[in-house]
Amino acid sequence: MFLASDGTVFGVGDNSQNQLADGKPLGTVTYYSSPIQVNNSISSSLYNKVVVQVVSVSSSNIALASDGSVHGWGGNSYCLAGYRDSNYMSNGFPIKLNFTGTPLEGKKVTKLRGGGASIYAFADDGNVYMWGYHVQGNL
């Protein structure tokens, strides 16, 4: 994934799990040899958003918008893309992550990091919140 200076996101390569969020149904286009813009149409949660950071882990992508909202797309193994159902696959465009009922509820995310098979969200309360694969105590 590439973040442009205007806050738009581009990707290139494998799209077998809609990790490039091309706006097409899963499996329609599985590879792009040139960069494409991640879908930010009115159907996308990135519509009218300025992305300030994007993190890629495995086939999942998480974007932080300038307003502190967090958006996910792509494969969702270990719920990495932020969908609470690990069987859910991206439908071709980013969705805003819903933190209701989680420790991140009511917090503003200020920075993201990804590593191994985990996502780390740094919040305005000074804490780091994580989701993804829990093995050997990494969460």
DSSP file (Angstrom, degrees, kcal/mol; ACC not computed):
  #  RESIDUE AA STRUCTURE BP1 BP2  ACC     N-H-->O    O-->H-N    N-H-->O    O-->H-N    TCO  KAPPA ALPHA  PHI   PSI    X-CA   Y-CA   Z-CA
    1    1 A M              0   0    0      0, 0.0     2,-0.4     0, 0.0    10,-0.2   0.000 360.0 360.0 360.0 146.3    0.0    0.0    0.0
    2    2 A F  E     -A   10   0A   0      8,-3.3     8,-2.8     2,-0.0     2,-0.6  -0.984 360.0-148.5-126.6 135.9    1.1    3.6   -0.8
    3    3 A L  E     -A    9   0A   0     -2,-0.4     6,-0.2     6,-0.2     2,-0.1  -0.927  17.2-147.8-106.0 119.7   -0.1    6.7    0.9
    4    4 A A    >   -     0   0    0      4,-3.0     3,-2.1    -2,-0.6    47,-0.1  -0.426  27.0-108.8 -82.7 160.8   -0.1    9.8   -1.4
    5    5 A S  T 3  S+     0   0    0      1,-0.3    -1,-0.1     2,-0.1    -2,-0.0   0.712 117.9  59.3 -63.9 -20.1    0.5   13.3   -0.1
    6    6 A D  T 3  S-     0   0    0      2,-0.1    -1,-0.3    44,-0.0     3,-0.1   0.385 122.2-102.6 -90.0   4.8   -3.2   14.2   -0.6
    7    7 A G  S <  S+     0   0    0     -3,-2.1    44,-2.2     1,-0.3     2,-0.2   0.585  79.8 129.6  88.1  10.6   -4.3   11.4    1.8
    8    8 A T        -     0   0    0     42,-0.1    -4,-3.0    44,-0.1     2,-0.4  -0.661  49.6-134.9 -94.4 157.5   -5.4    8.9   -0.8
    9    9 A V  E     -A    3   0A   0     29,-0.3    29,-3.3    -2,-0.2     2,-0.3  -0.909  19.2-174.2-118.6 139.0   -4.2    5.3   -0.7
   10   10 A F  E     -AB   2  37A   0     -8,-2.8    -8,-3.3    -2,-0.4     2,-0.3  -0.912   1.5-174.3-127.9 155.0   -3.0    3.2   -3.6
   11   11 A G  E     - B   0  36A   0     25,-2.4    25,-2.7    -2,-0.3     2,-0.3  -0.956   5.7-166.7-144.8 164.8   -2.0   -0.5   -3.9
   12   12 A V  E     +     0   0A   0     -2,-0.3     2,-0.4    23,-0.2    21,-0.2  -0.987  49.2  24.4-149.5 150.6   -0.5   -2.9   -6.4
   13   13 A G  E    S+ B   0  32A   0     19,-2.5    19,-2.0    -2,-0.3    21,-0.1  -0.768  94.3  33.2 104.8-142.0   -0.2   -6.7   -6.7
   14   14 A D  E     + B   0  31A   0     -2,-0.4    17,-0.3    17,-0.2    -2,-0.1  -0.280  44.7 165.8 -62.2 133.6   -2.2   -9.4   -5.2
   15   15 A N    >   +     0   0    0     15,-3.0     3,-2.0     4,-0.1    12,-0.4   0.034  33.9 124.2-132.4  23.1   -6.0   -8.7   -4.7
   16   16 A S  T 3  S+     0   0    0     14,-0.6    15,-0.1     1,-0.3    14,-0.1   0.716  86.3  34.0 -63.8 -21.1   -7.2  -12.3   -4.1
   17   17 A Q  T 3  S-     0   0    0     13,-0.1    73,-0.4     9,-0.1    -1,-0.3  -0.017 121.2-101.0-120.1  28.3   -8.8  -11.2   -0.8
   18   18 A N  S X  S+     0   0    0     -3,-2.0     3,-1.4    11,-0.2    56,-0.3   0.773  72.7 148.6  58.3  29.8   -9.8   -7.7   -1.9
   19   19 A Q  T 3  S+     0   0    0      1,-0.3    -4,-0.1    54,-0.1    -1,-0.1   0.616  70.5  53.2 -70.4  -9.9   -6.8   -6.2   -0.1
   20   20 A L  T 3  S-     0   0    0     -5,-0.1    19,-0.3    -7,-0.1    -1,-0.3   0.464 100.6-139.1 -98.6  -3.4   -6.5   -3.5   -2.8
   21   21 A A    <   +     0   0    0     -3,-1.4    18,-3.1    17,-0.2    -2,-0.1   0.926  35.7 168.2  47.4  60.0  -10.2   -2.5   -2.2
   22   22 A D        -     0   0    0     16,-0.2    71,-0.1     2,-0.2    -1,-0.1   0.468  51.5-114.2 -83.1  -1.4  -10.9   -2.0   -5.9
   23   23 A G  S    S+     0   0    0     69,-2.2    70,-0.1     1,-0.3    69,-0.1   0.496  79.9 116.0  83.5   2.9  -14.7   -1.9   -5.4
   24   24 A K  S    S-     0   0    0     68,-0.2    -1,-0.3     1,-0.1    -2,-0.2  -0.704  76.1 -86.0-104.3 157.0  -15.3   -5.1   -7.3
   25   25 A P    >   -     0   0    0      0, 0.0     3,-2.2     0, 0.0     4,-0.4  -0.223  62.5 -78.9 -57.9 149.5  -16.8   -8.3   -5.9
   26   26 A L  T 3  S+     0   0    0      1,-0.3   -10,-0.1    64,-0.1    -9,-0.1  -0.216 117.9  17.3 -51.0 130.7  -14.3  -10.8   -4.3
   27   27 A G  T 3  S+     0   0    0    -12,-0.4    -1,-0.3     2,-0.2     3,-0.3   0.355  90.5 111.3  88.5  -5.1  -12.4  -12.7   -7.0
   28   28 A T  S <  S+     0   0    0     -3,-2.2     2,-0.5     1,-0.3    -2,-0.1   0.970  92.6  11.7 -66.4 -54.0  -13.2  -10.4   -9.9
   29   29 A V        +     0   0    0     -4,-0.4    -1,-0.3   -14,-0.2    -2,-0.2  -0.979  67.1 178.0-126.1 117.0   -9.6   -9.1  -10.3
   30   30 A T        +     0   0    0     -2,-0.5   -15,-3.0    -3,-0.3   -14,-0.6   0.528  65.8  30.9 -99.9  -6.3   -7.0  -11.0   -8.4
   31   31 A Y  E     -B   14   0A   0    -17,-0.3     2,-0.5   -16,-0.2   -17,-0.2  -0.968  54.5-166.7-154.5 135.9   -3.8   -9.1   -9.5
   32   32 A Y  E     -B   13   0A   0    -19,-2.0   -19,-2.5    -2,-0.3     4,-0.1  -0.990   4.1-168.9-121.6 124.8   -3.0   -5.5  -10.6
   33   33 A S  E    S+     0   0A   0     -2,-0.5    -1,-0.1   -21,-0.2   -21,-0.1   0.627  78.4  47.1 -87.7 -13.6    0.4   -4.9  -12.2
   34   34 A S  E    S-     0   0A   0    -21,-0.1   -21,-0.2   -23,-0.1   -23,-0.1  -0.925 102.5 -88.2-122.6 151.7    0.0   -1.1  -11.9
   35   35 A P  E     -     0   0A   0      0, 0.0     2,-0.3     0, 0.0   -23,-0.2  -0.269  42.4-168.3 -59.7 141.3   -1.0    0.9   -8.8
   36   36 A I  E     -B   11   0A   0    -25,-2.7   -25,-2.4    -4,-0.1     2,-0.3  -0.929  26.1-107.0-125.1 153.8   -4.8    1.5   -8.3
   37   37 A Q  E     -B   10   0A   0     -2,-0.3   -27,-0.3   -27,-0.2     2,-0.1  -0.640  36.1-111.9 -81.0 135.2   -6.5    3.8   -5.9
   38   38 A V        -     0   0    0    -29,-3.3   -29,-0.3    -2,-0.3   -16,-0.2  -0.435  49.8 -89.1 -62.1 138.1   -8.2    2.2   -2.9
   39   39 A N        +     0   0    0    -18,-3.1     7,-0.3   -19,-0.3    -1,-0.1  -0.284  55.6 161.9 -56.7 119.4  -12.0    2.7   -3.3
   40   40 A N        +     0   0    0     -2,-0.1     8,-0.4     6,-0.1    -1,-0.1  -0.070  29.6 132.8-127.5  31.9  -13.1    5.9   -1.8
   41   41 A S  S >  S-     0   0    0      6,-0.1     3,-1.9     1,-0.1     6,-0.3  -0.080  81.3 -83.9 -70.2 179.3  -16.4    6.2   -3.5
   42   42 A I  T 3  S+     0   0    0      1,-0.3     5,-0.1     4,-0.1    -1,-0.1   0.741 131.2  60.0 -61.1 -22.4  -19.6    7.1   -1.6
   43   43 A S  T 3  S+     0   0    0      3,-0.0     2,-0.3     2,-0.0    -1,-0.3   0.650  93.7  83.1 -77.0 -15.7  -19.9    3.3   -0.8
   44   44 A S  S X  S-     0   0    0     -3,-1.9     3,-1.6     1,-0.1    51,-0.2  -0.642  79.4-134.7 -93.2 144.4  -16.5    3.4    1.0
   45   45 A S  T 3  S+     0   0    0     49,-2.0    50,-0.1    -2,-0.3    -1,-0.1   0.625 106.6  66.3 -69.6 -10.5  -16.0    4.5    4.6
   46   46 A L  T >  S+     0   0    0     -7,-0.3     3,-2.3    48,-0.2    -1,-0.3   0.399  70.2 132.1 -88.4   2.7  -13.0    6.5    3.2
   47   47 A Y  T <  S-     0   0    0     -3,-1.6    -6,-0.1    -6,-0.3     3,-0.1  -0.370  85.6  -3.1 -57.1 125.9  -15.4    8.8    1.2
   48   48 A N  T 3  S+     0   0    0     -8,-0.4     2,-0.3     1,-0.2    -1,-0.3   0.713 108.1 128.6  60.7  24.3  -14.3   12.4    1.9
   49   49 A K    <   -     0   0    0     -3,-2.3     2,-0.6    -9,-0.1    -1,-0.2  -0.811  54.9-141.2-107.2 150.1  -11.6   11.2    4.3
   50   50 A V        -     0   0    0     -2,-0.3    16,-2.7    -3,-0.1     2,-0.4  -0.958  19.8-144.4-107.8 116.8   -8.0   12.1    4.4
   51   51 A V  E     +C   65   0B   0    -44,-2.2    14,-0.3    -2,-0.6     3,-0.1  -0.660  21.0 178.1 -83.2 133.2   -5.9    9.1    5.3
   52   52 A V  E     +     0   0B   0     12,-3.0     2,-0.3    -2,-0.4    13,-0.2   0.563  68.7  14.8-108.6 -15.0   -2.8    9.9    7.4
   53   53 A Q  E     -C   64   0B   0     11,-1.4    11,-2.7   -46,-0.1     2,-0.4  -0.975  56.6-167.0-158.6 144.9   -1.5    6.4    7.9
   54   54 A V  E     -C   63   0B   0     -2,-0.3     2,-0.4     9,-0.2     9,-0.2  -1.000   6.9-166.5-135.1 137.2   -2.0    2.9    6.4
   55   55 A V  E     -C   62   0B   0      7,-3.0     7,-2.7    -2,-0.4     2,-0.5  -0.978   3.4-160.8-124.8 133.9   -0.8   -0.4    7.9
   56   56 A S  E     +C   61   0B   0     -2,-0.4     2,-0.4     5,-0.2     5,-0.2  -0.966  12.9 171.6-117.9 129.3   -0.7   -3.7    6.1
   57   57 A V  E >   -C   60   0B   0      3,-2.2     3,-2.5    -2,-0.5     2,-0.2  -0.980  65.9 -41.5-136.4 122.2   -0.5   -7.0    7.9
   58   58 A S  T 3  S-     0   0    0     -2,-0.4    59,-0.0     1,-0.3    58,-0.0  -0.428 124.2 -27.4  58.9-126.5   -0.9  -10.2    5.9
   59   59 A S  T 3  S+     0   0    0     -2,-0.2    16,-2.3    -3,-0.1     2,-0.3   0.120 121.2  96.9-103.8  20.3   -3.7   -9.6    3.4
   60   60 A S  E <   -CD  57  74B   0     -3,-2.5    -3,-2.2    14,-0.3     2,-0.4  -0.808  53.2-163.2-110.8 149.9   -5.4   -7.0    5.7
   61   61 A N  E     -CD  56  73B   0     12,-2.4    12,-1.9    -2,-0.3     2,-0.4  -0.995   3.3-169.7-133.4 140.6   -5.1   -3.2    5.6
   62   62 A I  E     -CD  55  72B   0     -7,-2.7    -7,-3.0    -2,-0.4     2,-0.4  -0.997   7.5-164.4-129.2 132.3   -6.0   -0.6    8.2
   63   63 A A  E     -CD  54  71B   0      8,-3.0     8,-2.5    -2,-0.4     2,-0.5  -0.932  10.2-149.5-119.6 142.4   -6.1    3.1    7.6
   64   64 A L  E     -CD  53  70B   0    -11,-2.7   -12,-3.0    -2,-0.4   -11,-1.4  -0.948  18.1-151.2-106.9 123.8   -6.2    6.0   10.1
   65   65 A A  E >   -C   51   0B   0      4,-2.8     3,-2.3    -2,-0.5   -14,-0.2  -0.533  29.2-106.4 -91.8 162.1   -8.1    9.0    8.9
   66   66 A S  T 3  S+     0   0    0    -16,-2.7   -15,-0.1     1,-0.3    -1,-0.1   0.727 119.6  59.2 -61.3 -22.2   -7.3   12.6   10.0
   67   67 A D  T 3  S-     0   0    0    -17,-0.2    -1,-0.3     2,-0.1     3,-0.1   0.387 121.4-105.5 -87.1   5.0  -10.4   12.6   12.1
   68   68 A G  S <  S+     0   0    0     -3,-2.3    41,-0.9     1,-0.3    -2,-0.1   0.397  75.5 138.3  88.7  -2.9   -9.2    9.6   14.2
   69   69 A S        -     0   0    0     39,-0.1    -4,-2.8    -5,-0.0     2,-0.4  -0.455  44.2-141.2 -75.6 152.3  -11.5    7.1   12.5
   70   70 A V  E     -D   64   0B   0     27,-0.3    27,-3.1    -6,-0.2     2,-0.4  -0.940  16.3-170.0-120.3 136.6  -10.1    3.7   11.6
   71   71 A H  E     -DE  63  96B   0     -8,-2.5    -8,-3.0    -2,-0.4     2,-0.3  -0.966   1.0-165.7-132.2 140.9  -11.0    1.8    8.5
   72   72 A G  E     +DE  62  95B   0     23,-2.5    23,-2.2    -2,-0.4     2,-0.3  -0.913  12.2 160.3-129.6 154.4  -10.2   -1.8    7.4
   73   73 A W  E     +D   61   0B   0    -12,-1.9   -12,-2.4    -2,-0.3     2,-0.2  -0.976  38.0  44.3-160.7 165.2  -10.3   -3.9    4.2
   74   74 A G  E    S+D   60   0B   0     -2,-0.3    16,-1.1   -56,-0.3   -14,-0.3  -0.584  95.8   0.3  98.5-160.5   -8.9   -7.1    2.8
   75   75 A G        -     0   0    0    -16,-2.3     6,-0.2    -2,-0.2   -14,-0.2  -0.239  55.4-155.0 -62.6 154.2   -8.6  -10.5    4.3
   76   76 A N    >   +     0   0    0     10,-0.2     3,-2.4     4,-0.2    12,-0.2   0.018  30.3 154.4-126.1  27.9   -9.8  -10.9    7.9
   77   77 A S  G >  S+     0   0    0      1,-0.3     3,-1.9     2,-0.2    56,-0.1  -0.355  83.2   5.4 -56.3 136.1   -7.8  -13.8    9.3
   78   78 A Y  G 3  S-     0   0    0      1,-0.3    -1,-0.3     2,-0.1    54,-0.1   0.716 127.1 -77.4  58.2  22.6   -7.6  -13.4   13.1
   79   79 A C  G X  S+     0   0    0     -3,-2.4     3,-1.7     7,-0.1    -1,-0.3   0.762  88.2 149.5  60.6  27.9  -10.0  -10.4   12.6
   80   80 A L  T <   +     0   0    0     -3,-1.9    -4,-0.2     1,-0.3    -2,-0.1   0.850  65.6  56.6 -61.0 -36.2   -7.0   -8.3   11.4
   81   81 A A  T 3  S-     0   0    0     -6,-0.2    -1,-0.3     2,-0.1    -5,-0.1   0.513 120.5-109.9 -76.0  -1.4   -9.1   -6.1    9.1
   82   82 A G  S <  S+     0   0    0     -3,-1.7     2,-0.4     1,-0.3    16,-0.3   0.432  74.5 134.6  92.2  -0.6  -11.1   -5.2   12.1
   83   83 A Y        -     0   0    0      5,-0.1    -1,-0.3     1,-0.1    -2,-0.1  -0.679  55.9-136.9 -79.6 135.6  -14.4   -7.1   11.3
   84   84 A R  S    S+     0   0    0     -2,-0.4     2,-0.7    -3,-0.1    -1,-0.1   0.668  90.8  69.5 -70.9 -15.7  -15.5   -9.0   14.4
   85   85 A D  S >  S-     0   0    0      1,-0.1     3,-2.0    -6,-0.0    -2,-0.1  -0.913  71.6-157.0-103.3 112.2  -16.4  -12.1   12.4
   86   86 A S  T 3  S+     0   0    0     -2,-0.7   -10,-0.2     1,-0.3    -7,-0.1   0.637  91.9  61.0 -67.3 -12.3  -13.1  -13.6   11.2
   87   87 A N  T 3  S+     0   0    0    -10,-0.1    -1,-0.3     2,-0.1     2,-0.2   0.585  82.1 104.9 -85.5 -10.9  -15.0  -15.4    8.3
   88   88 A Y    <   -     0   0    0     -3,-2.0     2,-0.4   -12,-0.2    -5,-0.1  -0.514  56.0-160.8 -74.5 134.1  -16.1  -12.0    6.9
   89   89 A M        -     0   0    0     -2,-0.2   -14,-0.2   -14,-0.1   -71,-0.1  -0.882  29.0 -95.2-113.8 148.2  -14.2  -10.9    3.8
   90   90 A S        -     0   0    0    -16,-1.1   -64,-0.1   -73,-0.4   -17,-0.1  -0.292  25.3-144.6 -57.3 139.8  -14.0   -7.4    2.4
   91   91 A N        -     0   0    0      2,-0.4    -1,-0.1   -66,-0.1   -73,-0.1   0.000  61.7 -75.6-100.0  29.5  -16.6   -6.6   -0.2
   92   92 A G  S    S+     0   0    0    -74,-0.1   -69,-2.2     1,-0.1   -53,-0.3   0.431 110.0  64.5  99.7  -0.4  -14.3   -4.4   -2.3
   93   93 A F  S    S-     0   0    0    -71,-0.1    -2,-0.4   -70,-0.1    -1,-0.1  -0.995  84.9 -93.9-150.8 154.2  -14.2   -1.2   -0.2
   94   94 A P        -     0   0    0      0, 0.0   -49,-2.0     0, 0.0     2,-0.4  -0.273  34.0-156.3 -64.7 149.8  -13.1   -0.1    3.2
   95   95 A I  E     -E   72   0B   0    -23,-2.2   -23,-2.5   -51,-0.2     2,-0.3  -0.957  23.7-108.8-124.2 149.4  -15.4   -0.1    6.2
   96   96 A K  E     -E   71   0B   0     -2,-0.4   -25,-0.3   -25,-0.2     2,-0.2  -0.595  38.3-118.9 -74.4 131.0  -15.2    2.0    9.3
   97   97 A L        -     0   0    0    -27,-3.1     2,-0.7    -2,-0.3   -27,-0.3  -0.506  19.7-139.6 -72.9 138.6  -14.3   -0.1   12.3
   98   98 A N        +     0   0    0    -16,-0.3     7,-0.1    -2,-0.2    -1,-0.1  -0.884  21.5 178.6-102.8 111.6  -16.8   -0.2   15.1
   99   99 A F    >   +     0   0    0     -2,-0.7     3,-2.1     5,-0.1     6,-0.4   0.294  32.6 135.9 -96.5   9.7  -15.2   -0.1   18.5
  100  100 A T  T 3  S+     0   0    0      1,-0.3    -2,-0.1     4,-0.1     4,-0.0  -0.359  76.4  15.1 -58.0 131.3  -18.5   -0.1   20.4
  101  101 A G  T 3  S+     0   0    0      1,-0.3    -1,-0.3    -2,-0.1    -2,-0.1   0.561 109.6 101.4  79.9   8.2  -18.3   -2.5   23.3
  102  102 A T  S X  S-     0   0    0     -3,-2.1     3,-2.0     1,-0.0    -1,-0.3  -0.754  90.6-102.0-115.9 166.8  -14.5   -2.7   23.1
  103  103 A P  T 3  S+     0   0    0      0, 0.0    -3,-0.1     0, 0.0    -4,-0.1   0.705 120.6  61.7 -60.9 -17.5  -11.8   -1.0   25.2
  104  104 A L  T >  S+     0   0    0     -5,-0.2     3,-2.2     2,-0.1    -5,-0.1   0.509  73.4 125.7 -85.5  -4.2  -11.3    1.5   22.3
  105  105 A E  T <  S+     0   0    0     -3,-2.0     3,-0.1    -6,-0.4    -5,-0.1  -0.335  82.2   7.6 -58.0 128.4  -14.9    2.8   22.6
  106  106 A G  T 3  S+     0   0    0      1,-0.3    -1,-0.3    -2,-0.1     2,-0.3   0.440 105.6 115.2  81.2  -0.2  -14.9    6.5   23.0
  107  107 A K    <   -     0   0    0     -3,-2.2     2,-0.6    -8,-0.1    -1,-0.3  -0.681  62.4-130.5-100.5 155.5  -11.1    6.8   22.3
  108  108 A K        -     0   0    0     -2,-0.3    16,-2.2    -3,-0.1     2,-0.4  -0.928  19.1-135.2-105.9 125.0   -9.4    8.6   19.4
  109  109 A V  E     +F  123   0C   0    -41,-0.9    14,-0.3    -2,-0.6     3,-0.1  -0.630  24.6 177.0 -78.2 132.6   -6.7    6.5   17.7
  110  110 A T  E     +     0   0C   0     12,-3.4     2,-0.3     1,-0.4    13,-0.2   0.614  63.4   9.3-110.6 -19.3   -3.6    8.7   17.0
  111  111 A K  E     -F  122   0C   0     11,-1.3    11,-3.0   -43,-0.1    -1,-0.4  -0.982  60.3-150.1-160.5 149.9   -1.2    6.1   15.4
  112  112 A L  E     +F  121   0C   0     -2,-0.3     2,-0.3     9,-0.2     9,-0.2  -0.916  11.4 179.7-122.8 150.8   -1.3    2.6   14.1
  113  113 A R  E     -F  120   0C   0      7,-2.1     7,-3.3    -2,-0.3     2,-0.4  -0.976   8.4-159.9-142.4 153.8    1.4   -0.1   13.9
  114  114 A G  E     +F  119   0C   0     -2,-0.3     2,-0.3     5,-0.2     5,-0.2  -0.989  16.6 159.9-134.0 145.5    1.3   -3.6   12.5
  115  115 A G  E >   -F  118   0C   0      3,-2.3     3,-2.1    -2,-0.4     2,-0.4  -0.943  59.7 -20.1-164.3 143.0    3.5   -6.6   13.2
  116  116 A G  T 3  S-     0   0    0     -2,-0.3   -58,-0.2     1,-0.3    -2,-0.0  -0.442 127.0 -33.8  59.1-117.3    3.4  -10.3   12.9
  117  117 A A  T 3  S+     0   0    0     -2,-0.4    16,-3.1    16,-0.2     2,-0.3  -0.236 119.3  94.3-126.4  42.1   -0.3  -10.9   12.7
  118  118 A S  E <   -FG 115 132C   0     -3,-2.1    -3,-2.3    14,-0.3     2,-0.4  -0.964  58.6-144.7-136.7 151.2   -1.4   -8.1   15.0
  119  119 A I  E     -FG 114 131C   0     12,-3.0    12,-1.8    -2,-0.3     2,-0.5  -0.944  14.0-158.1-112.9 137.1   -2.6   -4.5   14.8
  120  120 A Y  E     -FG 113 130C   0     -7,-3.3    -7,-2.1    -2,-0.4     2,-0.6  -0.975   4.0-165.9-119.5 122.7   -1.6   -2.0   17.4
  121  121 A A  E     -FG 112 129C   0      8,-3.7     8,-3.0    -2,-0.5     2,-0.5  -0.942   8.4-152.6-112.0 119.6   -3.7    1.2   17.9
  122  122 A F  E     -FG 111 128C   0    -11,-3.0   -12,-3.4    -2,-0.6   -11,-1.3  -0.802  21.8-158.2 -89.7 127.7   -2.2    4.0   20.0
  123  123 A A  E >   -F  109   0C   0      4,-2.7     3,-1.9    -2,-0.5   -14,-0.2  -0.630  30.6-108.4-111.2 165.3   -5.0    6.1   21.5
  124  124 A D  T 3  S+     0   0    0    -16,-2.2   -15,-0.1     1,-0.3    -1,-0.1   0.559 113.4  67.9 -68.4  -7.8   -5.3    9.6   22.9
  125  125 A D  T 3  S-     0   0    0      2,-0.2    -1,-0.3   -17,-0.2     3,-0.1   0.394 117.7-107.9 -90.1   3.6   -5.5    8.1   26.5
  126  126 A G  S <  S+     0   0    0     -3,-1.9     2,-0.2     1,-0.3    -2,-0.1   0.402  82.3 117.3  88.9  -2.6   -1.9    7.0   26.2
  127  127 A N        -     0   0    0     -5,-0.0    -4,-2.7     0, 0.0     2,-0.5  -0.595  59.2-133.2 -98.1 160.4   -2.7    3.3   26.0
  128  128 A V  E     -G  122   0C   0     -6,-0.2     2,-0.4    -2,-0.2    -6,-0.2  -0.954  19.1-163.2-111.8 129.8   -2.0    0.9   23.2
  129  129 A Y  E     -G  121   0C   0     -8,-3.0    -8,-3.7    -2,-0.5     2,-0.3  -0.906   9.2-166.1-115.0 141.5   -4.8   -1.4   22.1
  130  130 A M  E     +G  120   0C   0     -2,-0.4     2,-0.3   -10,-0.2   -10,-0.2  -0.914  13.9 174.1-131.4 152.1   -4.3   -4.5   20.0
  131  131 A W  E     +G  119   0C   0    -12,-1.8   -12,-3.0    -2,-0.3     2,-0.4  -0.977  39.8  61.6-148.7 160.0   -6.2   -7.1   18.0
  132  132 A G  E    S+G  118   0C   0     -2,-0.3     2,-0.4   -14,-0.2   -14,-0.3  -0.975  86.9  10.2 130.2-143.9   -5.3  -10.0   15.8
  133  133 A Y        -     0   0    0    -16,-3.1     2,-0.8    -2,-0.4   -16,-0.2  -0.611  56.6-157.8 -82.4 124.9   -3.5  -13.3   16.4
  134  134 A H        +     0   0    0     -2,-0.4     2,-0.4     5,-0.1    -1,-0.0  -0.862  33.6 138.9-107.0 101.4   -2.8  -14.2   20.0
  135  135 A V    >   +     0   0    0     -2,-0.8     3,-1.5     1,-0.1    -2,-0.0  -0.998  68.4   3.0-140.6 141.1    0.0  -16.6   20.3
  136  136 A Q  T 3  S-     0   0    0     -2,-0.4    -1,-0.1     1,-0.3    -2,-0.0   0.817 125.6 -64.0  53.6  35.3    2.9  -16.7   22.8
  137  137 A G  T 3  S+     0   0    0      1,-0.1    -1,-0.3     2,-0.0    -3,-0.1   0.691  92.4 139.3  72.0  19.9    1.4  -13.7   24.7
  138  138 A N    <         0   0    0     -3,-1.5    -2,-0.1     1,-0.2    -1,-0.1   0.563 360.0 360.0 -78.7  -4.1    1.8  -11.2   21.8
  139  139 A L              0   0    0     -7,-0.1    -1,-0.2    -9,-0.1    -9,-0.2   0.354 360.0 360.0-116.1 360.0   -1.5   -9.7   22.6
